[in-house]
């Protein structure tokens, strides 16, 4: 008889990628288990293709959606319910379900997320396996190893008015950004691919004609799945911390992660491999440190 595990992760893609480590560990310890994941609209379409998740359910922010999910979930009894998102909606839904054990994670703790996962596994009497960090093995393509790409992910986090205002301003002028890309070209023999978020920052859009060459390509309007494909082919990633940082860590790609001193990123990065970070500072100073790291 299969052991059923119900896991709530109703937030963002980066959060799900942390939970994916836990899910993979559970599968390694209990191979015949059935794992059901409750997601949000922000991570559902990405998470649904992970082969070690047996069922995935989208939780919409409405009373009808919650009621419908409760009716569906009540058909099973769960050996363990894990509320990994610490959301009230997840806690409320769990009250109506049948389970043997329930673990609720307080994400406000100062422990790193990998230590929290290890603590969950300890409560389940399971072991932690280092190879559980390879959460994207199912997407691995051995033919990609020879790709000589440096990826610069230039999204809204580089733009002061589009991101957290209390964070140090790293926004470049058009001239500064062109100069930075030229210096990267001079420093490395790698092909440079510049990616962005859903909206291309204006400063980048304005200089496309000046930087698009055979060695520099800009990819616009990528889905997160397509963004992951670019990252998986890269040997170096330069970005401001986000979900893409977790992708690079899972593939063990060298990354230069730009973070702010005011936030405890170590909670999220303690398990990263091939990881380098730089604190946010004025763009000209920042570029000098980036060029030293790549």
N, C-alpha and C positions, 0 to 999 in steps of 0.2 A: 504494500500500500504506500502510495506517495505521500510525502510530507508536504503540506501546502504552506508557502510563505507569502505573506501579503506585505508589500513595501510601498510606502507613500513617499513620493518625490514630486510634489506639485509646484515646482518653481522653475528654475532656468536650466539651460543646457550644461553649463559648467558645474552646477550642483549635481545634476544627474550623472555626470562623468565621475564624480567622487563616489556616488552610490553604486555605479557600475563595478567598482573595485569590490565593494561588499557583496554584490550579487554574484560576481564571478567566484569569490571565495566560498560562498554558500554552496554553489554548484560543485566546486571542487571537493568540499567536505561531504556533501550529500548529493551525489550525482543523479539520483532518481527523483530529486525534489521537483516540485512544481512552483515556479516563482511568478507571482502576479504583481505587476507594477502599476501604481496609480500615478498618472502624470498630469501636467498642465498643458495648455495649448502651446506654451513656449518650448517644451521639450518632447512632446508626444511624437511628432513626425520624425525626429532624429532618433529617439530611443526605440521606436517600434521595429527597427531592423536589426536589433542586437539578438543574436541567435540563442544566447543563454537566458533570455527572458521568455517564459512560456506563454504569458498573456499580458497584454498591456491595455489599460483602460484610461480614457481621457476624462478628466474631471473638469466640467465647465462650472463657472461661478454662478450657478443658479440653483434654486431650491429643487426644481424638477430633476436636474442632473444628479444632485446628491441623493435624492429619494430613489431614483432609478438605479444608481450604483449600489445603494444599500440593499435593494431587493435582489440584485444580481449576486452580490458578494455573500449574502446570507445563505446561499445554496451550499456553501462549503464551510467546513470547519478548518481553522488554520492552526498549525502547530505554533507558528510565531507570526505576530504582526509587528512590523517595525515602522514607526513613524519617524522617518529620517528627515523630514522637512520641518518638523515642530510647528506645523500650521494648525490653527484651531479647527478648520474645516476637516482636516484629516483626523484629529482627535475625536471630533463629534461623530463622524461616520463610524469610527472604530467601536464606539459604544454600543452599536446595534448589531455587532457581528459576533460570531462564535469562534473562540480561540482558546488555546491553552496558555500561551504566554504573550505578553505585549511589552515592547521596548519603545519608550519615547525619548528621542534625542533632544537635548537642550543645545541648540546651535549657538547659544550665547556664551557657552563655556569657552575658556581660553585654551583648552586643549586643541592640538592640531586635529584635523579631520581624519588623518590616517590613524592617529591614536584612538579616536572615537570609534573608528571601524574595528580596530583590534580589540577594544573593550566590548563591543557588540558581539564579536566572534567568541570572546571568552565567556560571555553570558550564555552563548549557544553551545558551549563546549566544543568549539571548532578551532582549527589552527589557521593562522595567517600564512599564506604562501606568497613569496616575493613575485612570482610570475603572474599573480593576480593583478599586478600593475599594468600588465600588457593587455589592457581592456579592448584594444582595437586590432588584435591579432586576426580576427575574422575578415578584416579589410586589407590585410597585409598582401602586398604584391612584390615578390622578390625582384621583379624586373625594374622596380623603381629605384633600386639602390644606386644605380649609376647616374641618376639625375643630379646635376651640379647646379643647384638652385639656392639662391638666398631670397627668402621671402620677407618683405617689409609690409607688415599689416598696419596700414595707416587709416584708422577709423576715427569716430567721434571723440574717443578718449584723448586724442592729441589736440583737440579744439577746446579752448577754455570755456566758452559760453555753452558748449554742448555737453559738458561733463561736470564733475563735482567741483563746485566753485572754490571750495576750501583747499583743494589740491593745488600744488605748485603749477603755474602756467608754463607749459612746454610748447605752446603753439608757435610754429615757424611762420615767417613771411614767405612769399613765393621765392624770393631770391635765396633765402636761407635753405629752403627745401630743395631747390635745384642744386645748390652747392653741396648739400649733404649727399644727394643721390650721385652726383659726379664723383665725390670722394669715395663713396662705396665702390663705384666702378673702378676707380684707380687702385683701390686696396685689394680687390678680389678678382679672381678669374671666373667667378660664378655668374650665371645668368640671374638677373634681378627680376623678380616678379613682385609687383605691388598690388596688394588686395585691400579691400575696405569693407565697411559694414553695408547696411541696406542703403544708406545715403552717402554718396561720395562727398567728402569735405570740399568746400569751395576752393580752398587754396591748392588742393591737388588737381581738381578739375581745371583750374586756370592754367596749369603748367603742363598739361598732358602733351601738347604739341611740342614742347621744348625738351621732353625727356623720353618720348617713345622712340626707341631705337631697336636694333636687332638684339641688343643685350638687355634692354629694359622693357618689360611689358606690364601694362596695367589691366587688371581684370575687374570689371564692374558687375554689380548686381548678382553676385554669387549666392546661392543657397548655402546653408551651413555645411551640407553634405559635400558640395563642390569645393567649398573653402577647405574642408578637411582633406580632400584629394590633393589640393595644391600643397598644403602643409606636409602631407605624407611623402611628397616627392622632394621636399626641401632638405638641405643639409644644415641651414641656419634659419632661425626665425627671429625677427626683431618685432616686438609688439608691446603695447601697453596691456597689462594683465587682464585676462578675460578667459572665456571658454576655449579660445584657440591655444592658450597656454597649456591647458590640460591635454589638448590634442598632441602638442609637441612633446609633452612629458610622456604620454602613452607610447609614442613612437621612438622615444629616447633621442629626439632631435635636439641639437644644440640650440638653446634659445637665450636671447637677451631680453629679459622681462623688465619693463619700465614700471616702477611702483612708487607710491608716495610714502614718505616717512610716517605719516599720521595714522596709517592703518597697519594692522598686524597680518601681513600677507603670509607669514610663515605658517599660520594655521592651514592655509590652502596649499602651500608649496612644499611642505616638509617631506613629501614622498616623491617629488619631482626628480627625474634623472637628467644629467647633462644640462644642468640649470645654472644660469648666471642672471643676476639682477643689477639694476642701476636705479638709484633714486631720482625722482623727477627734479629737474632744475632748468634753468634757462636753456633754450634750444641749442645755442652755440656751445655751451659747456657740455650739454648732454651728448651732442654728436661726437665730441672728442672721446668720451668714454665708450660710446657704442663702437666706434672704429677700432678702439683698443681691444674690444671683446670679440669681434667677429674673426 
